Amino acid sequence: MADRPSPRVSAESEALAVNVPLLDQDGPLFLDQGPLLRPLMARNLREVGTSSTNPTDGPTATSTSSGSKSSPAVAEAITGSDGSTIKASDGTTFTYSNQFGGIWYSDPNDPYNDNAYPNSWTPPLNQSWDYGKDRIYGVNLGGWFVLEPFITPALYQKYPGAVDEWTLSTLMAADTANGGIGQIETHYQTFITEQDIAQIAGAGLNWVRIPIPFWAIDTWGNEPFLAKTSWKYILQAIQWCRKYGIRVNLDLHTIPGSQNGFNHSGKLGEINFLLGVMGMANAQRTVLSQPEYSNVVPMFGIINEAELSKIGQTALRAFYVEVYDMMRGITGVGEGKGPFISIHDGFQSLASWADFLPGADRVALDSHPYFAFDNSPATDPIDTGTGSGAGGVWPSEACNRWMDTFNASRNAFGVTYAGEWSNGFNDCGLFLKGIPGSHTYGGDCGVWQDSSNWDVGTKAGVMAFASASMDALRDWFFWTWKVDNATSGVVESPLWSYQLGLQGGWIPTDPRSAIGFCGPSTGPVFDGTFDSWMTGGVGAGTISPDQTTQYPWPPVSLVNVTTPVTALPVYTSTGSIATLPAPTFTGANGNVVDPTVDGWFNANDNAPGPTPIVGCSYPDPWNALNVSVPTGCTGGANAAVPAAITPPPSRRSL
């Protein structure tokens, strides 16, 4: 792939084309809670501020700010490239290291400016992303806002008995002498910093996937999570990504009641989302990041790793269809109108999704292709020297397993990407499979839990496996950017840390070097061209009626419950709406920029949120698979509010 020419970024370039977007479309992000029977409420979704074209002669520097021409402080640079001095948001300074032609941009008078780009082959944020031509080279920021034992092992080792964020939060809260649950906020402040985002840009990457929890907004009942705290740090992360030209895939990683029973859903154990007696009530509480979507967040993952085999295909697909209809009913249809909607494959084959929502407007299919969890002994050697045979059988395994299936899905379904993958060819790693942990690897896992002992052959083998995976997947997000040290003082899951791999020499320093590693495909070929409707072009939004007929919302029944959905407990839509504060920015002159922004963009949207029905004795929403269905919990008229579209927001004065 040829590099795009580096664009000019200068003071005068801002005057060339000042694009003042309607609806202040490149503003910050906010969340609200939706009312009854609006499971992933997107009432205030706004346009993604993208340009209408992606110039073939490379990115150009056009301002996308809704403010006036910037007036930077005399002694403080607002943009720079490799070797420039950056003033971080915390006031510290560091030197930007980026050998790929990327530029950062940060003007205190123009905080929503989208001029930045991470490298010469990635369009700046104020230009459209071409999903057929541009490749997603991404990393997850896992373990930051949703804490996982193997990513932050020392936090869990400090509290014996903690196996998930539920139990960790409970034990921390009781430990007031050591900071209580406030230790989690300290983690938000320190685990990922602005320098991490700068390093990601300098590594040739261009996207991040940020897992976020529902408790960023609120908690109910006895849920012990740290509520209403992470959102300001999520906003800060998005602003850092804007500064360095990194696009964001914001992923709703946890769901009330749990969508998969994994520790990273918040609570290990049962699935109570769209399953069991409280399945519908938990779906009602599911929330969606909303309104002021900007160029920096062009994709939203509506639910991470829902366990389709247990929830059932009909219920999960019905949920996806309902969310799609709701979001597109608000944003409109076509390129630039709202974000790409990303759905997970539910651990089913990509081919099984080929017939789902044909004609839908900008729906991406997310798959998580891992070797580590296939219960294999994985004893084939990966240390086979440093030559062309480096990696043994593992590189070809990655090429053969993934290239054809991902190419076929792009041709049949549309945009398909690997939202997670790793170098874990085996299942070794401290707490990788939970606490206390287990593994099926047939060798000594100790070798793979301390990279300081790896020789050049081992590193070459892992590098070859990584390169093969990158080429086979084409568009990907490595899981994960960073793994913290265990109490032993070392990273004990080194195959899962992109940052450590860069430092240690088993991750490519330029992801483009992996292109062609697998050689030409012997099966389906993706030529870089999607059907027009797949990316918001002609025909987008024209969906066959049989999709809604096949997958009605609410579903007629749920798995594991003989009672019809209409008789299951729900909440009533008479509650208050949870809102979160907007970020504030101070210009170089000390004045607040855009003080009119608040946490609720659409004044016309005043529908109430879900709340328990008075007199209903609800079962524990996290433990309701084998309980009796209570009476008096269907809510009557207030529980049957349809998924209506609220009036569009009026244009904010400029």
N, C-alpha and C positions, 0 to 999 in steps of 0.2 A: 504494500500500500504506500503510495507516494505521500510525502508530507505536504501539508498545506503550507503555503508561504506565510511567514510571520506577519501579522498585521501591524499597522502603525498605531501606536497609542500615544497621544500627545494632548496637550491642552487644547490646541486648535481643533483636534478631531471631534471634541464634544460639540463643537458648533456646526459640524457638517450635517448632522441629521438627528435632531432632538426628537425622539419618538415619545410623545406623551400619551401613554396608553389609556384607554377607557377603563373606568372602574378601578383606577390605581392598581392595575393587575399585578404589579410586581412588588406588592407589599408583603408584610409578614404573614405567618400562618397562625390560625387560631383553631380552637376546638370547641364544640358544644356537645351536649348530650341530646340525642334524638328522642322524640316521644314514642308512645306505644306503637308497636308494629312498624317501626322504622329502624330496623336492626343495625344498619351502618349509616346513620343519618348524615346525609351530605347536603343538607338544606342550603348551606351557604357556600358551596363550592364555587370557585371563581376561575376565570380563564387563566390558563398558563400563558404567560406573556412571551410568546415565541414569534419570531419574524415569519413572514409568509414564504420566504425562500431561503435556501442554503447556498449562497453564491459559490460557484465553482472555482473562482479565483482566490478562495481562501477567506478567512474571517476578516471583517472590517470592524473598526472601533466606533460603534454608534452608542450614544447614551440611551439607556432605557429608564433613566430616572424620571420620577414625576415631579422632581424639584427643579430649581433653577441651576444655572451653570455654577459649577463648584468654585469655591474660593479657598484653596488649601492654605493652611498655615505656612508662613514663609519658610520655616526651617524643617518642615515635615513632608516627606514625599508621600504621594497618594498612590503611586504605582511603581513597579520595578520588575526586574527579571533576575536571572542568576547573579548572585553576588551582591544584590542590593540589601540594604538594612531594613528590616521590617519591625515596626512597632506593633507588638501584640496587643490584644484587647485588655490584657492585665497590666499594660504599661511597660513590660519588659521588651527588650529588643533582641533580635537574632538575625543571622545572615541567611538569606534565602538561597537554597541550593537546588537548582533546576537546570539541568544540562539539555533539556528538550525544548527550549524556546518558549516556555510558559511565562505568563505574566500574572502578577497579583494586582488587585486594584482595591483601594480602601480610602474613600474620601468621607470624612466626618460630616460634610455638608450634603453628601449624596449617598446615603447608606444603602440604597437599593440599586446602585449601579451594577450592571451586569456585563461590564467590559472584559472581565478576567477570563482566562483560559489556561488550562494546566500544561499544555504542550502544543506544539505546532500542528499536530494532526487532529486536534480536537477543536470543534467550533466553539467560540466564546459563548457565554450563557445567553447573550442576546441574539443568537442565531439558532435556527431550528436544528434539532438532532435528526439525522437521516438514519433510520434504523436498518436500512439495507446496506448503506455504505460505511457508516461510522460503527466502530466496534466498541462494545462496552468492556472496558478493563476496570473492574471494580473490586473493592474489598468491603466486607461487612465491618461495622463497628460494634460487633457482638460483645456482650458482657458489660456494656456501659450503662444502659438504662434498664436492661433486663439481666440480672446477675445470674451467671451460670457457674456451677462449681468448678468445672475444668478451666474456665477462663480466669476466674479470680479465686484460686484455690485457698490462698491464705485467709481470706475472709471466712470461708467455711471451716477451715481447720481450726480457727480461733473458737468456733462454737460447735463442739461435738453434738451430734443430733440434728444439725442443720442439713437438709437434703435438697432444699429448694428455697426460693425466695420467701415463701410463706413461713417456713420454719426458721429461716435465718432472721427474718424481720421480727418474729416473735421472741427469739432468744436475744437479739440485739436490744430490743425495747426493754427487756428486763435488766439489761446490763447498763444501768444509768451511770455507773462509776466510770465507764469507758466511753461515754458519749451516746449511749442508747442507740436508737434507730437513726439518729443524726449521723452516724458513721456512714450510712448509705449516701447521704448528701455529700459528705467529704469525698466519697468515691466518685460521684458525678463530677466533682470539681477537679479531680486529679488524674483519673484513669486515662482519659483522652484530653489532650490540650491542643491549642492552636498549632503548635509545632508538629503534632501528628498529622494534621490536615495538610500543612505545608509539605511534610515528608511524603505524603500520599501523592500529592501533585508532582513532586520531584522524582517519584518512582515510575513516572510514565503512566499513571492511572488517571482515570477521568470520571469515575462514579464512586459513590459510597452507598451502601444500603444500611439504613439506620433502624434497627429494631426498637420499637417503642411499646410501652405497657399501657393498658387501659387505666391504671391507677395514676397516670400522669394527670388525669382529670379528676377522679374521685374514687372513693371506696365506699362500700355498703356494709352494714352489719358488722360482723367480727373480722372482716378482712384486715390483716395486719400490715399491709404494704404501706410504704411511705407515700402518702397521697399528695397530689397537687404541688409537687416539688420539682420533679424532673423537667417539667415543661419549659421553664426558663433556660435550662441547659440545652434542651433540644433546639430551642430557638437560636441559642448561641452557636450551636453546631451548624445549623443551616446558614447562619451569617458567615461563619468561618468558611464554609464551602463556597458561598458566593464570592468571598474575597479571593479565593484561589482558583475559581472557575470549575469547581467540582460539582457535578450534578448529583442529586439525591433521590434515591428510591426509599421513601419512607414506608416502613413496614409495620403493620399492627401485629405485634408478636404474641400478645397475651389476650385472652378472651375470658370474660366472667364464666366461671364454672369449668374452664379448661376445654380446649378444642382437641387435645390429643393425650392428655394425662402425663406429658413429659415435664421434667423439672423446669424447663424454660418456658412453660405456659403459665408459670406462677406457682402452681401446686402440683406436685407429683401424685399420681393416683388415677382417680376416676375422670371420665369425660362426661361433662354435664352441659355441653353446648349442643343444641339440636339433638339431644339424646336424653332419654329418661324424663322423669316427671317435671323437672325444672328446665328442660331443654329450650322451650319457647321463651320463658321468662329471661333466661340468660342471653338469648339472642336479642331480646329487646334492649338489653343494657349495653350491647356492643356499640362502640362509638367509632367515629371516623374523624381523622384529621381533616380540617376543612378550611373554609373560605379563602383566604388570600394566598392562593397558590401562585407561585412565581416561577420564573424561568429556571430557578435552581432546584425545584422539586417537580420534575416532569413525570414522575411515576409514583403510584401509591399501591402498596400491597395490602389488600383488604383483610386478609387473615392468614397467618403463618401456619403451615403444616397441619391443617385440619385432617384428622384421621378418617378418611372416607370409608375405609373398610368397616369401621364401627359405626360411624354416623349414618352412613348410607348414601348412595349416589343421588337419589331423588331429592332428599332434604338439602344436601350441600349444594347441588346445582340450582335448586330453587332459591337458595340464599344468594348465590352468585347472580342469578337473573334479577332478583329483586334489587340488589345493590346496584347492578348495572343500570336498570331502568331508572332508579332514583337519581343516580349521579348524572346520567346523560339528560334526564329530564330537567335538571338544574343548569348544567353547563352548556347544554346544546350539543350538537353533533358536528364533528369535523375537526381537522387538525387545528390545534391552538385553543380549543375549547375544553378546558379542564385537562387533568392529567391522564396518562395511560392508566388503565385499571389493570392491576396485576393479580392473577389468581394462581393459587398453588395447585399442583396436580394431585394432591391428596395421596401421594405415594402410589399412584397408579401409573400405568404406562402412558407416555406422551401420545401414542397412537390412539388411546381410548378417548382422548379429548378432541379428536379431529372433527367430529360432528357437532361440537358444542358451540352454540351462538354464532353460526355462520352469518356474515354480514354485520356483525357487531362492530361498533366504532372503537378502535384502539383498546383492545383487550390483549394483554400479554400473558403468556403461560410460563409460570415459574416452576422449575424442577430442581431438586437437590440431589445430584448424582454423587453418592459416596461409595467408596469401596469399604470403608471401615466398618459399616454396619450390615454387611452381608453374611456375617457369621462364618467367614472363611478363616482357615488357619494361616493363610497368607505366608507360607514358608518359602516360596520362591525367592531367591536372593535378589536384592536390588543393588548390592555392591558388586558390580561385574566389571569394574575398571572405568577408565575415563575416556575411552574411545567411542566409536560409533555404536558399540553395543552397551553403552552405559544404561543402567536401569534394568537389565535383563528383560523379562517378559512384561514388566509393568507398563512401560510406555505404549507398547502395542495393545495391551489390554485396554488402556484408556481410549486410544484411537478407535479400536474396534467396537467398544461398548457404547460410545457416545456420539461419534460423528454422524453416522447414518441416521440415528433416531432423532437427533436435534435438527438435522437438515430436513428430514421428512416432515417434522412438525412445523417448521417454518413455512414449508410449501403448503401444507394442508390447513393448519390452524392460524398461523400468523407469527407475530413476534414471539419467540421462545428463547429463554435464557436460563442459565444456571444461577439461581439466586444464592446458592451455597455449594461449595466443593472444597476439598482440602488436599493436602499431600498425604493424608492418612491412608496409605495402602494397607495398613493393618489397624487394629483397634487399640493400640497402645497409647497411653496417656493418662495421667493422674485424674481421676474422676470423669474421664471422657464419657463413660457410660453410666454416670451417676455415682453416688456415694453408697457404699464403700467402693464400688467399682468391680468390674469383671472384664474378662477378655477371652477371645477365642483364638488369639494369635498362638501359633505353635512353637514360637521361639521365646527368647528372653526379652520381656517388655522393658526391662531395665535399660537395655541398649538404646531404646527409642524414647526414653524419658530424660536423657541428658545429652544434648547435642555437642557438648564440649569434647566428647570422645569420638565423634565421627571423623573418619579419615576422608581423603580426597575422593576415593572411589564411592563411598556412601553418599557424599554430597553431590557428586556427578550423577549418581543414579536417581536421587530425589529430584535434581534439577531436570533430568530428562523426563521423569514422570510428570513434573509440573508443566513442562513445555508441551508435552503431548496432551495433557488435559486442557490447557489453554487453547490449543489449536483445534482440538476436537469439539470443544464447547462453543468457541467463537465469541459469544457474549456471556460474560461471567462476573460473579462476585465471589472472591475467595473468602472462606470462613476460617479465620477471622484476621483482622489487622494485627491484633495484639493479644498475647496471653501473658498474664502476670506471673511473677515468680511464686512458687510454693514456699512454705516455711523452710524448705531445704536451701533456699536461696537461688534456685535455678528454675527455668521454665521447664515443666515436666510434661508438656504436650507440644514439643517443638515442631512437629509436623503440621501444626495448626496455626502457626504464627507467621504471617506474611512479613512482618517487620523483622522478626528474628531470621527468617530465611534470607532476606536481603542482606542483613548484617553478616550472616554466616556463609553465604555463597551457595545456597541451594534453591534460590528463587531468581528468575531472570531479572536483571536490572532494567531491562527494556522489554516490556511484554510483547512488542512487535516481533522480537526475535523468534517467538514461537510460531509465527505464521508459516505454514507449510511443513511443520515438523512431522505431521502424520502422512504427508504425501497426498496425492489426489484421492478423493473419495472413490471407493469401489461400488458404492451404492447411490442413494439419492444425493443430488447436488443442489445446493442453494446458490443461485447466481447473483444474489444481492438485490433481487427484485421481489417485493411483496405485492400481492393483489392490492389494488388501490384502496379498497374499503378497510383493509387491515391496519392502515396507518392514517385513517381519517380522510381519505380521498373520496372519489366518486363511489357511490353505493354504500358508504359508511352509515350504519344505523338502520339498514334495511334488513330486519330479522324476520325469519319465517315465524308465523303465528304458532306453529307447532312447538316452538321452544317454550313459550309461556304455557301452552296447553299441557305439555309434558311435565313441566316443573312449576306448578302453581304455588303462589305464596299467600298465606301460610300453607305448608304442606298438609296433606290430608292426615298423615300419621307420622309418628316418630318411632325409630327403632327402640326396642326394649320397653315399650309401653303399649298396652292393648287399648287404652283409652284414646278416643279421637282427640286430635289437637284442640278442637273447640272446647273441650272440657278440661284441658290442662291449665295449671295456674299461669296467670299472666300479671302484668302490672297495669296500672291505670295511668292514662296520660293526663294527669292533673298536677304533676309535680313542678317544682322550679327547675330552671335550666342552669346547669353548671357552666360558667364562663371562666375564661382564663385571661390574665392581663396581657396586653400587647407589649412588645419591647419598646423601649424609648432610646432615642439617639440624640446626642448632643453635638451640635456643629462646632466648627473651629472658633466661632465667636461666642460660644457658651450657651447659645440658644437651643432649645429642644427642636428637633426636626420633626415635622408632621405631627403636631400634637393632637390632631383630630382623630387619630386612629384609636379605637378602643377594642375590647375583646369580643365585640359582637358586631359584625359588619352590617348585616342585613336587618335594618330596623323593621322591615315588613314581616320578618319571621319571628312571630311571638308565640308559636305553638308550644304548649307545655311539655315537660319531660316526663319520663316514666317514674312512678312511685308506687310503693306497695298499697294494695287495696286494704282499707280499714276493715278489720275483723277477720282477715284471712290469716290462717296459721300456715305460713309457707314452710316447706321442708328446707333443710340446709341446701342452698343452691349449689354447693360444691360436693354434696354427698346425697344424691337423690335418685339413684338408679333403681333401688329396690324398696321404695317407700310407697305408701298409699297416697292416692290422689286426694288432696284436701277439697273440701267444698267451700263455696262462697268466694272463689278466687278467679272467676272468669271475667268479672268487671263490668259486665253489661255494655252499655253504649260507649262508655269512656275507654273500654279496652278494645274497641273495634275501630278506632280511628284509622282510616285508610292512609296509605302512603301518598299523601297529596303533595303537590308542588306549591311552595310558597311563592308569592309575588317576587319578581326580580328586584334586586337592590337598586336604588336610585344612584345616579352618578354623583360621586363626591365632588364638591367644588374644588377647583384647582388653584 
